[in-house]
Amino acid sequence: SIGLWAPALVLLGRLLQGFSAGAEMGGVSVYLAEMATPGRRGFYASWQSASQQVAIVAAAAIGYALNQLMPPQDLAQWGWRIPFAIGCVIIPFIF
């Protein structure tokens, strides 16, 4: 109902998300490498990339499970909110 503003807002949100994620990756890798003991720097720094890959696989698994377990009309009406709810539930465990 807001016309061309809808895709423009989605584009703006994705750009902001991409810029913030890109800026975070370098800082996190350096922080992990600097806080590690000298013999374990590679192991500690690898956790940043490994955790991103685990998150991608988990998101794909949730999407696949929802598509297999829910009828398309339920998924379109309310089921698409389930991944967002899962994301909100795990926030306290991140910190």
VMD Tcl script that builds the backbone (N, CA, C; Angstrom):
set m [mol new atoms 285]
animate dup $m
set s [atomselect $m all]
$s set {name element resname resid chain x y z} {
  {N N SER 1 A 0.814 -1.201 0.000}
  {CA C SER 1 A 0.000 0.000 0.000}
  {C C SER 1 A 0.856 1.262 0.000}
  {N N ILE 2 A 2.158 1.117 0.196}
  {CA C ILE 2 A 2.994 2.321 0.173}
  {C C ILE 2 A 3.738 2.469 -1.149}
  {N N GLY 3 A 3.414 1.598 -2.100}
  {CA C GLY 3 A 3.929 1.746 -3.451}
  {C C GLY 3 A 5.420 1.494 -3.576}
  {N N LEU 4 A 6.093 2.402 -4.252}
  {CA C LEU 4 A 7.521 2.243 -4.521}
  {C C LEU 4 A 8.389 2.405 -3.281}
  {N N TRP 5 A 7.816 2.912 -2.210}
  {CA C TRP 5 A 8.597 3.037 -0.974}
  {C C TRP 5 A 8.959 1.673 -0.394}
  {N N ALA 6 A 8.124 0.665 -0.606}
  {CA C ALA 6 A 8.383 -0.664 -0.040}
  {C C ALA 6 A 9.703 -1.254 -0.538}
  {N N PRO 7 A 9.933 -1.364 -1.855}
  {CA C PRO 7 A 11.226 -1.912 -2.280}
  {C C PRO 7 A 12.399 -0.994 -1.947}
  {N N ALA 8 A 12.161 0.309 -1.921}
  {CA C ALA 8 A 13.240 1.235 -1.561}
  {C C ALA 8 A 13.656 1.044 -0.105}
  {N N LEU 9 A 12.690 0.834 0.783}
  {CA C LEU 9 A 13.008 0.604 2.193}
  {C C LEU 9 A 13.707 -0.736 2.402}
  {N N VAL 10 A 13.289 -1.749 1.654}
  {CA C VAL 10 A 13.964 -3.048 1.743}
  {C C VAL 10 A 15.406 -2.916 1.268}
  {N N LEU 11 A 15.615 -2.218 0.165}
  {CA C LEU 11 A 16.968 -2.008 -0.346}
  {C C LEU 11 A 17.821 -1.244 0.655}
  {N N LEU 12 A 17.272 -0.203 1.241}
  {CA C LEU 12 A 18.012 0.571 2.240}
  {C C LEU 12 A 18.366 -0.295 3.450}
  {N N GLY 13 A 17.432 -1.088 3.920}
  {CA C GLY 13 A 17.702 -1.968 5.057}
  {C C GLY 13 A 18.779 -2.991 4.751}
  {N N ARG 14 A 18.728 -3.581 3.563}
  {CA C ARG 14 A 19.748 -4.568 3.179}
  {C C ARG 14 A 21.120 -3.919 3.024}
  {N N LEU 15 A 21.167 -2.702 2.496}
  {CA C LEU 15 A 22.445 -1.998 2.382}
  {C C LEU 15 A 23.037 -1.725 3.756}
  {N N LEU 16 A 22.217 -1.248 4.677}
  {CA C LEU 16 A 22.709 -0.990 6.032}
  {C C LEU 16 A 23.180 -2.277 6.701}
  {N N GLN 17 A 22.447 -3.346 6.508}
  {CA C GLN 17 A 22.831 -4.630 7.083}
  {C C GLN 17 A 24.150 -5.109 6.487}
  {N N GLY 18 A 24.308 -4.976 5.195}
  {CA C GLY 18 A 25.538 -5.409 4.542}
  {C C GLY 18 A 26.744 -4.601 4.963}
  {N N PHE 19 A 26.582 -3.282 5.060}
  {CA C PHE 19 A 27.701 -2.438 5.487}
  {C C PHE 19 A 28.107 -2.751 6.921}
  {N N SER 20 A 27.132 -2.947 7.794}
  {CA C SER 20 A 27.476 -3.224 9.189}
  {C C SER 20 A 28.112 -4.602 9.337}
  {N N ALA 21 A 27.625 -5.583 8.604}
  {CA C ALA 21 A 28.227 -6.918 8.674}
  {C C ALA 21 A 29.641 -6.903 8.108}
  {N N GLY 22 A 29.843 -6.175 7.025}
  {CA C GLY 22 A 31.177 -6.087 6.441}
  {C C GLY 22 A 32.163 -5.391 7.352}
  {N N ALA 23 A 31.725 -4.361 8.029}
  {CA C ALA 23 A 32.613 -3.648 8.953}
  {C C ALA 23 A 32.910 -4.492 10.185}
  {N N GLU 24 A 31.973 -5.316 10.579}
  {CA C GLU 24 A 32.152 -6.139 11.777}
  {C C GLU 24 A 33.137 -7.280 11.548}
  {N N MET 25 A 33.152 -7.836 10.358}
  {CA C MET 25 A 33.963 -9.033 10.104}
  {C C MET 25 A 35.451 -8.799 10.335}
  {N N GLY 26 A 35.965 -7.711 9.847}
  {CA C GLY 26 A 37.386 -7.432 10.039}
  {C C GLY 26 A 37.741 -7.216 11.494}
  {N N GLY 27 A 36.929 -6.448 12.185}
  {CA C GLY 27 A 37.191 -6.170 13.595}
  {C C GLY 27 A 37.128 -7.406 14.467}
  {N N VAL 28 A 36.164 -8.260 14.198}
  {CA C VAL 28 A 36.021 -9.481 14.991}
  {C C VAL 28 A 37.201 -10.413 14.757}
  {N N SER 29 A 37.625 -10.552 13.517}
  {CA C SER 29 A 38.762 -11.429 13.222}
  {C C SER 29 A 40.026 -10.945 13.916}
  {N N VAL 30 A 40.262 -9.640 13.878}
  {CA C VAL 30 A 41.445 -9.083 14.540}
  {C C VAL 30 A 41.343 -9.272 16.047}
  {N N TYR 31 A 40.178 -9.008 16.613}
  {CA C TYR 31 A 39.996 -9.168 18.058}
  {C C TYR 31 A 40.252 -10.611 18.490}
  {N N LEU 32 A 39.692 -11.563 17.763}
  {CA C LEU 32 A 39.885 -12.968 18.120}
  {C C LEU 32 A 41.352 -13.375 18.012}
  {N N ALA 33 A 42.035 -12.897 16.987}
  {CA C ALA 33 A 43.450 -13.236 16.828}
  {C C ALA 33 A 44.302 -12.590 17.913}
  {N N GLU 34 A 43.967 -11.377 18.309}
  {CA C GLU 34 A 44.766 -10.669 19.313}
  {C C GLU 34 A 44.547 -11.205 20.726}
  {N N MET 35 A 43.369 -11.711 21.019}
  {CA C MET 35 A 43.114 -12.196 22.375}
  {C C MET 35 A 43.595 -13.629 22.583}
  {N N ALA 36 A 43.930 -14.320 21.507}
  {CA C ALA 36 A 44.347 -15.717 21.597}
  {C C ALA 36 A 45.793 -15.828 22.062}
  {N N THR 37 A 46.096 -16.981 22.614}
  {CA C THR 37 A 47.490 -17.263 22.962}
  {C C THR 37 A 48.270 -17.450 21.659}
  {N N PRO 38 A 49.565 -17.178 21.662}
  {CA C PRO 38 A 50.329 -17.205 20.409}
  {C C PRO 38 A 50.212 -18.507 19.605}
  {N N GLY 39 A 50.131 -19.633 20.241}
  {CA C GLY 39 A 50.045 -20.888 19.502}
  {C C GLY 39 A 48.656 -21.236 19.004}
  {N N ARG 40 A 47.645 -20.462 19.386}
  {CA C ARG 40 A 46.252 -20.795 19.059}
  {C C ARG 40 A 45.550 -19.709 18.255}
  {N N ARG 41 A 46.280 -18.784 17.662}
  {CA C ARG 41 A 45.650 -17.655 16.962}
  {C C ARG 41 A 44.782 -18.087 15.792}
  {N N GLY 42 A 45.268 -18.990 14.992}
  {CA C GLY 42 A 44.476 -19.457 13.855}
  {C C GLY 42 A 43.193 -20.144 14.289}
  {N N PHE 43 A 43.289 -20.942 15.340}
  {CA C PHE 43 A 42.113 -21.641 15.849}
  {C C PHE 43 A 41.065 -20.649 16.341}
  {N N TYR 44 A 41.493 -19.668 17.110}
  {CA C TYR 44 A 40.548 -18.678 17.634}
  {C C TYR 44 A 39.952 -17.837 16.508}
  {N N ALA 45 A 40.779 -17.405 15.576}
  {CA C ALA 45 A 40.286 -16.558 14.484}
  {C C ALA 45 A 39.333 -17.324 13.570}
  {N N SER 46 A 39.475 -18.628 13.483}
  {CA C SER 46 A 38.607 -19.417 12.607}
  {C C SER 46 A 37.178 -19.516 13.135}
  {N N TRP 47 A 36.959 -19.246 14.416}
  {CA C TRP 47 A 35.612 -19.344 14.982}
  {C C TRP 47 A 34.650 -18.348 14.353}
  {N N GLN 48 A 35.143 -17.218 13.918}
  {CA C GLN 48 A 34.269 -16.214 13.301}
  {C C GLN 48 A 33.677 -16.763 12.004}
  {N N SER 49 A 34.500 -17.292 11.147}
  {CA C SER 49 A 34.020 -17.848 9.883}
  {C C SER 49 A 33.190 -19.108 10.108}
  {N N ALA 50 A 33.631 -19.954 11.016}
  {CA C ALA 50 A 32.902 -21.196 11.280}
  {C C ALA 50 A 31.503 -20.917 11.818}
  {N N SER 51 A 31.380 -19.940 12.701}
  {CA C SER 51 A 30.060 -19.639 13.262}
  {C C SER 51 A 29.121 -19.077 12.200}
  {N N GLN 52 A 29.651 -18.328 11.243}
  {CA C GLN 52 A 28.808 -17.836 10.153}
  {C C GLN 52 A 28.281 -18.991 9.303}
  {N N GLN 53 A 29.130 -19.967 9.036}
  {CA C GLN 53 A 28.701 -21.106 8.226}
  {C C GLN 53 A 27.671 -21.960 8.964}
  {N N VAL 54 A 27.832 -22.118 10.268}
  {CA C VAL 54 A 26.844 -22.857 11.063}
  {C C VAL 54 A 25.498 -22.136 11.019}
  {N N ALA 55 A 25.520 -20.814 11.101}
  {CA C ALA 55 A 24.277 -20.041 11.048}
  {C C ALA 55 A 23.587 -20.190 9.693}
  {N N ILE 56 A 24.353 -20.216 8.619}
  {CA C ILE 56 A 23.769 -20.383 7.283}
  {C C ILE 56 A 23.112 -21.755 7.154}
  {N N VAL 57 A 23.784 -22.786 7.629}
  {CA C VAL 57 A 23.221 -24.141 7.558}
  {C C VAL 57 A 21.973 -24.246 8.435}
  {N N ALA 58 A 22.001 -23.653 9.624}
  {CA C ALA 58 A 20.834 -23.689 10.510}
  {C C ALA 58 A 19.648 -22.961 9.881}
  {N N ALA 59 A 19.891 -21.812 9.271}
  {CA C ALA 59 A 18.808 -21.072 8.619}
  {C C ALA 59 A 18.216 -21.870 7.463}
  {N N ALA 60 A 19.067 -22.511 6.682}
  {CA C ALA 60 A 18.573 -23.335 5.578}
  {C C ALA 60 A 17.763 -24.516 6.098}
  {N N ALA 61 A 18.210 -25.131 7.182}
  {CA C ALA 61 A 17.484 -26.267 7.755}
  {C C ALA 61 A 16.119 -25.842 8.285}
  {N N ILE 62 A 16.056 -24.685 8.922}
  {CA C ILE 62 A 14.771 -24.190 9.424}
  {C C ILE 62 A 13.825 -23.895 8.266}
  {N N GLY 63 A 14.328 -23.249 7.231}
  {CA C GLY 63 A 13.499 -22.972 6.061}
  {C C GLY 63 A 12.997 -24.238 5.391}
  {N N TYR 64 A 13.872 -25.216 5.255}
  {CA C TYR 64 A 13.476 -26.490 4.648}
  {C C TYR 64 A 12.420 -27.191 5.503}
  {N N ALA 65 A 12.643 -27.218 6.815}
  {CA C ALA 65 A 11.689 -27.878 7.710}
  {C C ALA 65 A 10.320 -27.207 7.652}
  {N N LEU 66 A 10.305 -25.895 7.648}
  {CA C LEU 66 A 9.023 -25.193 7.575}
  {C C LEU 66 A 8.307 -25.487 6.265}
  {N N ASN 67 A 9.052 -25.524 5.169}
  {CA C ASN 67 A 8.432 -25.821 3.875}
  {C C ASN 67 A 7.897 -27.242 3.801}
  {N N GLN 68 A 8.530 -28.162 4.502}
  {CA C GLN 68 A 8.074 -29.549 4.479}
  {C C GLN 68 A 6.915 -29.795 5.444}
  {N N LEU 69 A 6.890 -29.081 6.568}
  {CA C LEU 69 A 5.921 -29.369 7.622}
  {C C LEU 69 A 4.650 -28.529 7.566}
  {N N MET 70 A 4.689 -27.402 6.876}
  {CA C MET 70 A 3.533 -26.507 6.879}
  {C C MET 70 A 2.910 -26.418 5.494}
  {N N PRO 71 A 1.584 -26.351 5.443}
  {CA C PRO 71 A 0.931 -26.101 4.157}
  {C C PRO 71 A 1.305 -24.704 3.641}
  {N N PRO 72 A 1.359 -24.528 2.337}
  {CA C PRO 72 A 1.779 -23.230 1.786}
  {C C PRO 72 A 0.952 -22.043 2.273}
  {N N GLN 73 A -0.353 -22.226 2.445}
  {CA C GLN 73 A -1.177 -21.098 2.885}
  {C C GLN 73 A -0.867 -20.696 4.326}
  {N N ASP 74 A -0.590 -21.677 5.199}
  {CA C ASP 74 A -0.212 -21.348 6.578}
  {C C ASP 74 A 1.158 -20.684 6.625}
  {N N LEU 75 A 2.061 -21.156 5.799}
  {CA C LEU 75 A 3.393 -20.560 5.741}
  {C C LEU 75 A 3.309 -19.115 5.268}
  {N N ALA 76 A 2.446 -18.851 4.304}
  {CA C ALA 76 A 2.301 -17.483 3.799}
  {C C ALA 76 A 1.597 -16.573 4.800}
  {N N GLN 77 A 0.647 -17.118 5.571}
  {CA C GLN 77 A -0.108 -16.290 6.501}
  {C C GLN 77 A 0.657 -15.979 7.777}
  {N N TRP 78 A 1.224 -16.995 8.427}
  {CA C TRP 78 A 1.871 -16.752 9.714}
  {C C TRP 78 A 3.168 -17.532 9.901}
  {N N GLY 79 A 3.400 -18.565 9.124}
  {CA C GLY 79 A 4.571 -19.408 9.316}
  {C C GLY 79 A 5.898 -18.721 9.043}
  {N N TRP 80 A 5.881 -17.695 8.197}
  {CA C TRP 80 A 7.120 -16.982 7.889}
  {C C TRP 80 A 7.665 -16.253 9.117}
  {N N ARG 81 A 6.839 -16.085 10.147}
  {CA C ARG 81 A 7.289 -15.402 11.366}
  {C C ARG 81 A 8.110 -16.315 12.286}
  {N N ILE 82 A 8.023 -17.616 12.101}
  {CA C ILE 82 A 8.702 -18.567 12.986}
  {C C ILE 82 A 10.218 -18.364 13.009}
  {N N PRO 83 A 10.899 -18.225 11.872}
  {CA C PRO 83 A 12.345 -17.982 11.943}
  {C C PRO 83 A 12.701 -16.701 12.701}
  {N N PHE 84 A 11.878 -15.675 12.571}
  {CA C PHE 84 A 12.133 -14.440 13.319}
  {C C PHE 84 A 11.968 -14.674 14.818}
  {N N ALA 85 A 10.978 -15.464 15.206}
  {CA C ALA 85 A 10.785 -15.782 16.624}
  {C C ALA 85 A 11.965 -16.586 17.164}
  {N N ILE 86 A 12.466 -17.527 16.379}
  {CA C ILE 86 A 13.643 -18.295 16.801}
  {C C ILE 86 A 14.831 -17.360 16.982}
  {N N GLY 87 A 15.003 -16.420 16.075}
  {CA C GLY 87 A 16.088 -15.452 16.200}
  {C C GLY 87 A 15.966 -14.604 17.448}
  {N N CYS 88 A 14.747 -14.240 17.824}
  {CA C CYS 88 A 14.558 -13.442 19.041}
  {C C CYS 88 A 14.826 -14.266 20.297}
  {N N VAL 89 A 14.491 -15.547 20.256}
  {CA C VAL 89 A 14.690 -16.406 21.425}
  {C C VAL 89 A 16.177 -16.606 21.717}
  {N N ILE 90 A 17.024 -16.671 20.692}
  {CA C ILE 90 A 18.445 -16.942 20.924}
  {C C ILE 90 A 19.247 -15.703 21.295}
  {N N ILE 91 A 18.662 -14.524 21.209}
  {CA C ILE 91 A 19.404 -13.290 21.515}
  {C C ILE 91 A 20.028 -13.305 22.907}
  {N N PRO 92 A 19.321 -13.700 23.975}
  {CA C PRO 92 A 19.964 -13.685 25.304}
  {C C PRO 92 A 21.174 -14.608 25.419}
  {N N PHE 93 A 21.239 -15.644 24.599}
  {CA C PHE 93 A 22.348 -16.592 24.679}
  {C C PHE 93 A 23.580 -16.128 23.908}
  {N N ILE 94 A 23.433 -15.106 23.087}
  {CA C ILE 94 A 24.558 -14.609 22.289}
  {C C ILE 94 A 25.565 -13.901 23.176}
  {N N PHE 95 A 25.077 -13.164 24.143}
  {CA C PHE 95 A 25.974 -12.393 24.991}
  {C C PHE 95 A 26.258 -13.180 26.226}
}
mol reanalyze $m
mol bondsrecalc $m
mol representation Tube
mol addrep $m
